[in-house]
Amino acid sequence: MTNIDPIALHKTLSTQFSIKQIQALCVEMKIDYENLGSAGKSGKTRELVQFTQRRGRLDELTVHVYNQLEQMSQQETTAVNDNKNK
């Protein structure tokens, strides 16, 4: 991937993901969530983006975020369809 906007990635993480989802993302990427520094969801997501950027892993983070968003979208669609069929 190229031309990843770290600010947009941070915004997506901080608005679309829960703390638990961010923690799970860190586990998947073998990143210690507790060592990211900062406090609160916005601070942790900012640190996560900066951490991966410094280590040349921003593409990897972006792929994980994209995959998780797709999965969340599919779950939402399934839930909506299940409610329509009731």
C-alpha positions in Angstrom: 0.0 0.0 0.0 1.1 3.5 -0.5 -0.1 7.0 0.5 -1.6 6.0 3.8 -2.8 9.1 5.7 -1.9 8.5 9.3 -4.3 11.2 10.5 -7.2 9.5 8.7 -6.1 6.1 10.1 -6.0 7.5 13.6 -9.5 9.1 13.2 -10.9 5.8 11.9 -9.4 3.9 14.8 -10.6 6.3 17.4 -14.1 6.7 16.1 -14.9 3.2 14.7 -13.2 0.9 17.2 -13.8 0.2 20.8 -11.0 -0.1 23.3 -11.4 -3.9 23.3 -11.1 -4.0 19.5 -8.0 -1.8 19.6 -6.5 -4.1 22.3 -7.4 -7.2 20.1 -5.7 -5.5 17.1 -2.6 -5.0 19.2 -2.6 -8.7 20.2 -2.9 -9.7 16.5 0.0 -7.5 15.6 2.0 -8.5 18.6 2.2 -5.0 20.0 2.0 -4.4 23.7 -1.0 -2.2 24.2 0.0 -1.2 27.7 3.4 0.1 26.4 1.9 2.4 23.8 1.9 5.2 26.4 -0.8 7.9 26.5 -4.2 7.5 28.1 -7.7 7.2 26.6 -8.8 5.7 23.3 -7.7 8.7 21.2 -4.3 8.8 22.8 -3.7 5.0 22.5 -4.8 5.0 18.8 -2.5 8.0 18.1 0.4 6.1 19.7 -0.5 2.9 17.8 -0.4 4.7 14.5 2.9 6.5 15.4 4.4 3.3 16.7 3.6 1.3 13.5 4.8 4.3 11.4 8.2 4.5 13.1 8.7 0.7 12.6 7.6 0.6 9.0 4.4 -1.3 9.9 1.8 1.3 8.9 0.7 -0.8 5.9 0.2 -3.8 8.1 -1.9 -1.8 10.6 -4.0 -0.5 7.7 -4.6 -4.0 6.4 -5.7 -5.1 9.9 -8.0 -2.1 10.2 -9.5 -2.6 6.8 -10.2 -6.3 7.5 -11.7 -5.5 10.8 -14.0 -2.8 9.3 -15.1 -5.3 6.7 -15.9 -7.9 9.3 -17.8 -5.3 11.4 -19.8 -4.3 8.3 -20.7 -7.9 7.5 -21.9 -8.5 11.1 -24.0 -5.3 10.9 -25.5 -6.4 7.6 -26.3 -9.8 9.0 -27.9 -8.3 12.1 -30.1 -6.0 10.0 -31.2 -8.9 7.8 -31.9 -11.1 10.8 -34.1 -8.3 12.2 -36.0 -7.9 8.9 -36.8 -11.7 8.9 -38.4 -11.6 12.4 
